[in-house]
C-alpha cells in the first residue's frame, strides 16, 4: 500500500490530483515510472505501508434466514 500526501492541495503527479489529506493506494495503482516520479517529487510525501491482512470469509450457514415452523 502507498499513502500519499500533497504539500499543496490539488498538486498533480502520476495522473492524479493529490490532496493535503492522506490517500492510500494499492501497490499496483501506479506504473513503475509514475511511482518513481511521485517518490522523487518534493511536493509529495510518500509512505509505503504494509498490506492489510486479508479477511477470512466465513462459510455460509445452510439454514441462515429460515425460521422453524412447528
BADREN-522115 format. One record per residue: chain; x, y, z of N, C-alpha, C, O, CB in turn. Coordinates in Angstrom, 3 decimals. Glycine has a CB too. Layout:
BEGIN
+---+----------+----------+----------+----------+----------+----------+----------+----------+----------+----------+----------+----------+----------+----------+----------+
! c !   n_east !  n_north !     n_up !  ca_east ! ca_north !    ca_up !   c_east !  c_north !     c_up !   o_east !  o_north !     o_up !  cb_east ! cb_north !    cb_up !
+---+----------+----------+----------+----------+----------+----------+----------+----------+----------+----------+----------+----------+----------+----------+----------+
! A !        X !        Y !        Z !        X !        Y !        Z !        X !        Y !        Z !        X !        Y !        Z !        X !        Y !        Z !
...
+---+----------+----------+----------+----------+----------+----------+----------+----------+----------+----------+----------+----------+----------+----------+----------+
// end
This chain:
BEGIN
+---+----------+----------+----------+----------+----------+----------+----------+----------+----------+----------+----------+----------+----------+----------+----------+
! c !   n_east !  n_north !     n_up !  ca_east ! ca_north !    ca_up !   c_east !  c_north !     c_up !   o_east !  o_north !     o_up !  cb_east ! cb_north !    cb_up !
+---+----------+----------+----------+----------+----------+----------+----------+----------+----------+----------+----------+----------+----------+----------+----------+
! A !    0.846 !   -1.172 !    0.000 !    0.000 !    0.000 !    0.000 !    0.893 !    1.236 !    0.000 !    1.984 !    1.238 !    0.571 !   -0.964 !   -0.003 !    1.220 !
! A !    0.412 !    2.267 !   -0.643 !    1.158 !    3.516 !   -0.765 !    0.251 !    4.649 !   -0.278 !   -0.883 !    4.787 !   -0.737 !    1.638 !    3.760 !   -2.249 !
! A !    0.754 !    5.443 !    0.640 !   -0.004 !    6.591 !    1.133 !    0.686 !    7.855 !    0.645 !    1.899 !    8.013 !    0.783 !   -0.117 !    6.578 !    2.697 !
! A !   -0.113 !    8.758 !    0.070 !    0.436 !    9.997 !   -0.493 !   -0.281 !   11.196 !    0.111 !   -1.507 !   11.230 !    0.214 !    0.307 !   10.011 !   -2.041 !
! A !    0.526 !   12.183 !    0.508 !    0.014 !   13.465 !    0.998 !    0.700 !   14.553 !    0.189 !    1.913 !   14.508 !   -0.018 !    0.268 !   13.651 !    2.552 !
! A !   -0.069 !   15.525 !   -0.265 !    0.489 !   16.640 !   -1.032 !    0.737 !   17.836 !   -0.119 !   -0.048 !   18.114 !    0.787 !   -0.456 !   17.034 !   -2.188 !
! A !    1.823 !   18.528 !   -0.366 !    2.100 !   19.747 !    0.393 !    1.190 !   20.896 !   -0.065 !    1.011 !   21.886 !    0.644 !    3.584 !   20.146 !    0.240 !
! A !    0.615 !   20.738 !   -1.282 !   -0.332 !   21.724 !   -1.814 !   -1.513 !   20.960 !   -2.380 !   -1.346 !   20.122 !   -3.266 !    0.330 !   22.643 !   -2.909 !
! A !   -2.704 !   21.243 !   -1.875 !   -3.907 !   20.544 !   -2.310 !   -4.110 !   20.674 !   -3.817 !   -4.054 !   21.774 !   -4.366 !   -5.128 !   21.081 !   -1.568 !
! A !   -4.346 !   19.548 !   -4.477 !   -4.605 !   19.560 !   -5.910 !   -3.359 !   19.400 !   -6.769 !   -3.463 !   19.368 !   -7.995 !   -5.286 !   20.822 !   -6.275 !
! A !   -2.178 !   19.299 !   -6.151 !   -0.936 !   19.122 !   -6.915 !   -1.011 !   17.813 !   -7.689 !   -1.364 !   16.773 !   -7.133 !    0.314 !   19.135 !   -5.975 !
! A !   -0.673 !   17.872 !   -8.988 !   -0.811 !   16.703 !   -9.850 !    0.533 !   16.047 !  -10.142 !    1.534 !   16.707 !  -10.422 !   -1.486 !   17.093 !  -11.149 !
! A !    0.508 !   14.721 !  -10.065 !    1.658 !   13.911 !  -10.467 !    1.137 !   12.486 !  -10.634 !    0.306 !   12.032 !   -9.847 !    2.849 !   13.987 !   -9.403 !
! A !    1.617 !   11.784 !  -11.651 !    1.191 !   10.405 !  -11.884 !   -0.251 !   10.287 !  -12.342 !   -0.891 !    9.255 !  -12.140 !    1.378 !    9.605 !  -10.640 !
! A !   -0.762 !   11.352 !  -12.962 !   -2.139 !   11.320 !  -13.465 !   -3.197 !   11.516 !  -12.392 !   -4.378 !   11.260 !  -12.629 !   -2.387 !   10.025 !  -14.152 !
! A !   -2.777 !   11.976 !  -11.198 !   -3.708 !   12.139 !  -10.087 !   -3.516 !   13.509 !   -9.447 !   -2.386 !   13.968 !   -9.277 !   -3.514 !   11.021 !   -9.040 !
! A !   -4.631 !   14.165 !   -9.092 !   -4.569 !   15.387 !   -8.290 !   -4.522 !   14.946 !   -6.832 !   -5.490 !   14.381 !   -6.324 !   -5.803 !   16.350 !   -8.573 !
! A !   -3.417 !   15.196 !   -6.166 !   -3.224 !   14.738 !   -4.792 !   -3.760 !   15.766 !   -3.806 !   -3.873 !   16.953 !   -4.110 !   -1.738 !   14.462 !   -4.517 !
! A !   -4.081 !   15.278 !   -2.633 !   -4.719 !   16.092 !   -1.611 !   -3.775 !   16.334 !   -0.434 !   -2.782 !   15.628 !   -0.255 !   -6.006 !   15.423 !   -1.129 !
! A !   -4.109 !   17.346 !    0.359 !   -3.385 !   17.579 !    1.607 !   -3.782 !   16.544 !    2.656 !   -3.121 !   16.411 !    3.686 !   -3.655 !   19.003 !    2.131 !
! A !   -4.853 !   15.818 !    2.394 !   -5.285 !   14.727 !    3.269 !   -4.691 !   13.422 !    2.747 !   -4.683 !   13.201 !    1.536 !   -6.849 !   14.642 !    3.341 !
! A !   -4.199 !   12.561 !    3.615 !   -3.593 !   11.314 !    3.162 !   -4.567 !   10.454 !    2.358 !   -5.737 !   10.316 !    2.716 !   -3.078 !   10.530 !    4.350 !
! A !   -4.062 !    9.883 !    1.269 !   -4.853 !    8.966 !    0.447 !   -4.017 !    7.719 !    0.237 !   -2.824 !    7.810 !   -0.055 !   -5.268 !    9.616 !   -0.927 !
! A !   -4.632 !    6.558 !    0.383 !   -3.931 !    5.290 !    0.268 !   -4.315 !    4.610 !   -1.046 !   -5.484 !    4.577 !   -1.430 !   -4.249 !    4.374 !    1.474 !
! A !   -3.309 !    4.073 !   -1.718 !   -3.489 !    3.387 !   -2.997 !   -2.913 !    1.977 !   -2.898 !   -1.993 !    1.728 !   -2.119 !   -2.813 !    4.178 !   -4.154 !
! A !   -3.455 !    1.065 !   -3.686 !   -2.892 !   -0.276 !   -3.785 !   -1.552 !   -0.189 !   -4.503 !   -1.308 !    0.738 !   -5.275 !   -3.863 !   -1.242 !   -4.528 !
! A !   -0.689 !   -1.162 !   -4.242 !    0.657 !   -1.160 !   -4.823 !    0.653 !   -1.084 !   -6.345 !    1.570 !   -0.511 !   -6.934 !    1.399 !   -2.396 !   -4.389 !
! A !   -0.348 !   -1.646 !   -6.982 !   -0.362 !   -1.673 !   -8.452 !   -1.154 !   -0.520 !   -9.080 !   -1.423 !   -0.543 !  -10.281 !   -0.939 !   -2.985 !   -8.927 !
! A !   -1.526 !    0.479 !   -8.288 !   -2.313 !    1.606 !   -8.819 !   -1.519 !    2.438 !   -9.835 !   -2.070 !    2.877 !  -10.845 !   -2.780 !    2.508 !   -7.669 !
! A !   -0.235 !    2.652 !   -9.566 !    0.614 !    3.459 !  -10.435 !    1.590 !    2.557 !  -11.193 !    1.972 !    1.493 !  -10.706 !    1.383 !    4.525 !   -9.613 !
! A !    1.988 !    2.995 !  -12.390 !    3.032 !    2.276 !  -13.109 !    4.358 !    2.518 !  -12.387 !    4.450 !    3.397 !  -11.530 !    3.110 !    2.733 !  -14.610 !
! A !    5.376 !    1.741 !  -12.733 !    6.691 !    1.924 !  -12.111 !    7.238 !    3.324 !  -12.374 !    7.809 !    3.947 !  -11.479 !    7.679 !    0.871 !  -12.630 !
! A !    7.064 !    3.821 !  -13.607 !    7.544 !    5.168 !  -13.944 !    6.785 !    6.250 !  -13.174 !    7.386 !    7.215 !  -12.702 !    7.410 !    5.414 !  -15.451 !
! A !    5.472 !    6.092 !  -13.048 !    4.689 !    7.068 !  -12.288 !    5.126 !    7.080 !  -10.824 !    5.271 !    8.141 !  -10.216 !    3.180 !    6.754 !  -12.395 !
! A !    5.330 !    5.898 !  -10.274 !    5.720 !    5.810 !   -8.876 !    7.097 !    6.430 !   -8.638 !    7.317 !    7.077 !   -7.614 !    5.715 !    4.358 !   -8.421 !
! A !    8.011 !    6.238 !   -9.567 !    9.338 !    6.870 !   -9.442 !    9.200 !    8.389 !   -9.422 !    9.821 !    9.062 !   -8.600 !   10.269 !    6.434 !  -10.606 !
! A !    8.387 !    8.925 !  -10.327 !    8.190 !   10.378 !  -10.390 !    7.525 !   10.894 !   -9.113 !    7.882 !   11.960 !   -8.611 !    7.338 !   10.753 !  -11.621 !
! A !    6.562 !   10.138 !   -8.592 !    5.870 !   10.536 !   -7.369 !    6.833 !   10.533 !   -6.182 !    6.824 !   11.456 !   -5.367 !    4.678 !    9.598 !   -7.094 !
! A !    7.659 !    9.495 !   -6.088 !    8.597 !    9.388 !   -4.966 !    9.680 !   10.464 !   -5.017 !   10.166 !   10.895 !   -3.971 !    9.245 !    8.008 !   -4.958 !
! A !   10.066 !   10.904 !   -6.214 !   11.096 !   11.949 !   -6.356 !   10.544 !   13.350 !   -6.125 !   11.305 !   14.282 !   -5.864 !   11.722 !   11.878 !   -7.739 !
! A !    9.235 !   13.503 !   -6.220 !    8.600 !   14.815 !   -6.166 !    8.627 !   15.392 !   -4.750 !    8.041 !   14.808 !   -3.838 !    7.159 !   14.725 !   -6.666 !
! A !    9.307 !   16.543 !   -4.550 !    9.369 !   17.141 !   -3.211 !    8.032 !   17.686 !   -2.704 !    7.878 !   17.936 !   -1.508 !   10.375 !   18.247 !   -3.211 !
! A !    7.072 !   17.870 !   -3.602 !    5.753 !   18.368 !   -3.178 !    4.884 !   17.260 !   -2.582 !    3.821 !   17.532 !   -2.024 !    5.027 !   19.007 !   -4.364 !
! A !    5.340 !   16.008 !   -2.702 !    4.549 !   14.884 !   -2.211 !    5.298 !   14.134 !   -1.113 !    6.518 !   13.974 !   -1.165 !    4.200 !   13.930 !   -3.362 !
! A !    4.551 !   13.686 !   -0.135 !    5.093 !   12.848 !    0.934 !    4.547 !   11.447 !    0.701 !    3.339 !   11.223 !    0.771 !    4.709 !   13.395 !    2.376 !
! A !    5.443 !   10.506 !    0.423 !    5.052 !    9.131 !    0.094 !    5.482 !    8.214 !    1.231 !    6.626 !    8.252 !    1.685 !    5.685 !    8.669 !   -1.260 !
! A !    4.545 !    7.393 !    1.679 !    4.823 !    6.412 !    2.719 !    4.376 !    5.047 !    2.212 !    3.252 !    4.893 !    1.735 !    4.106 !    6.781 !    4.061 !
! A !    5.256 !    4.064 !    2.317 !    4.894 !    2.693 !    1.957 !    4.379 !    2.006 !    3.216 !    5.057 !    1.967 !    4.243 !    6.117 !    1.914 !    1.340 !
! A !    3.176 !    1.469 !    3.116 !    2.517 !    0.832 !    4.261 !    2.408 !   -0.674 !    4.028 !    2.352 !   -1.118 !    2.881 !    1.110 !    1.447 !    4.499 !
! A !    2.379 !   -1.461 !    5.100 !    2.161 !   -2.898 !    4.911 !    0.731 !   -3.146 !    4.419 !   -0.189 !   -2.402 !    4.758 !    2.425 !   -3.675 !    6.236 !
! A !    0.561 !   -4.188 !    3.628 !   -0.773 !   -4.531 !    3.155 !   -1.612 !   -5.007 !    4.338 !   -1.105 !   -5.706 !    5.216 !   -0.709 !   -5.620 !    2.044 !
! A !   -2.889 !   -4.635 !    4.368 !   -3.742 !   -5.101 !    5.467 !   -3.955 !   -6.610 !    5.336 !   -3.953 !   -7.135 !    4.223 !   -5.113 !   -4.349 !    5.470 !
! A !   -4.140 !   -7.314 !    6.456 !   -4.381 !   -8.750 !    6.361 !   -5.711 !   -9.008 !    5.659 !   -6.674 !   -8.257 !    5.811 !   -4.373 !   -9.399 !    7.763 !
! A !   -5.735 !  -10.085 !    4.890 !   -6.972 !  -10.427 !    4.177 !   -7.992 !  -10.970 !    5.164 !   -7.658 !  -11.713 !    6.087 !   -6.700 !  -11.462 !    3.050 !
! A !   -9.236 !  -10.584 !    4.948 !  -10.306 !  -11.067 !    5.808 !  -10.702 !  -12.467 !    5.357 !  -10.844 !  -12.732 !    4.163 !  -11.529 !  -10.105 !    5.779 !
! A !  -10.875 !  -13.348 !    6.319 !  -11.314 !  -14.705 !    6.004 !  -12.819 !  -14.692 !    5.818 !  -13.553 !  -14.095 !    6.605 !  -10.900 !  -15.711 !    7.119 !
! A !  -13.268 !  -15.362 !    4.761 !  -14.703 !  -15.465 !    4.524 !  -15.246 !  -16.624 !    5.333 !  -14.702 !  -17.728 !    5.313 !  -15.016 !  -15.649 !    3.015 !
! A !  -16.322 !  -16.357 !    6.041 !  -16.956 !  -17.417 !    6.807 !  -17.879 !  -18.205 !    5.888 !  -18.566 !  -17.618 !    5.052 !  -17.736 !  -16.842 !    8.017 !
! A !  -17.901 !  -19.529 !    6.032 !  -18.799 !  -20.312 !    5.184 !  -20.251 !  -19.953 !    5.476 !  -20.626 !  -19.692 !    6.619 !  -18.568 !  -21.822 !    5.396 !
! A !  -21.044 !  -19.945 !    4.436 !  -22.463 !  -19.609 !    4.585 !  -23.156 !  -20.706 !    5.379 !  -22.887 !  -21.891 !    5.179 !  -23.144 !  -19.421 !    3.197 !
! A !  -24.033 !  -20.315 !    6.264 !  -24.791 !  -21.297 !    7.044 !  -25.916 !  -21.833 !    6.186 !  -26.561 !  -21.088 !    5.448 !  -25.347 !  -20.674 !    8.358 !
! A !  -26.148 !  -23.142 !    6.289 !  -27.146 !  -23.803 !    5.454 !  -28.546 !  -23.247 !    5.672 !  -29.272 !  -22.983 !    4.714 !  -27.142 !  -25.287 !    5.723 !
! A !  -28.917 !  -23.074 !    6.918 !  -30.286 !  -22.669 !    7.233 !  -30.394 !  -21.199 !    7.603 !  -31.335 !  -20.806 !    8.292 !  -30.823 !  -23.510 !    8.359 !
! A !  -29.458 !  -20.390 !    7.164 !  -29.472 !  -18.976 !    7.516 !  -30.722 !  -18.308 !    6.981 !  -31.063 !  -18.452 !    5.807 !  -28.226 !  -18.274 !    6.980 !
! A !  -31.399 !  -17.579 !    7.846 !  -32.570 !  -16.820 !    7.429 !  -33.866 !  -17.622 !    7.463 !  -34.935 !  -17.043 !    7.269 !  -32.354 !  -16.294 !    6.054 !
! A !  -33.816 !  -18.935 !    7.703 !  -35.035 !  -19.750 !    7.759 !  -35.481 !  -19.878 !    9.201 !  -34.658 !  -20.027 !   10.105 !  -34.805 !  -21.153 !    7.131 !
! A !  -36.773 !  -19.822 !    9.412 !  -37.336 !  -19.992 !   10.744 !  -37.989 !  -21.369 !   10.821 !  -38.563 !  -21.858 !    9.848 !  -38.364 !  -18.862 !   11.073 !
! A !  -37.890 !  -21.978 !   11.990 !  -38.528 !  -23.265 !   12.188 !  -40.038 !  -23.092 !   12.224 !  -40.548 !  -22.203 !   12.905 !  -38.028 !  -23.928 !   13.478 !
! A !  -40.754 !  -23.940 !   11.491 !  -42.214 !  -23.901 !   11.520 !  -42.679 !  -25.117 !   12.287 !  -42.365 !  -26.246 !   11.910 !  -42.829 !  -23.866 !   10.077 !
! A !  -43.430 !  -24.903 !   13.365 !  -43.918 !  -26.019 !   14.195 !  -45.390 !  -26.050 !   14.240 !  -45.970 !  -26.920 !   14.890 !  -43.385 !  -25.936 !   15.590 !
+---+----------+----------+----------+----------+----------+----------+----------+----------+----------+----------+----------+----------+----------+----------+----------+
// end
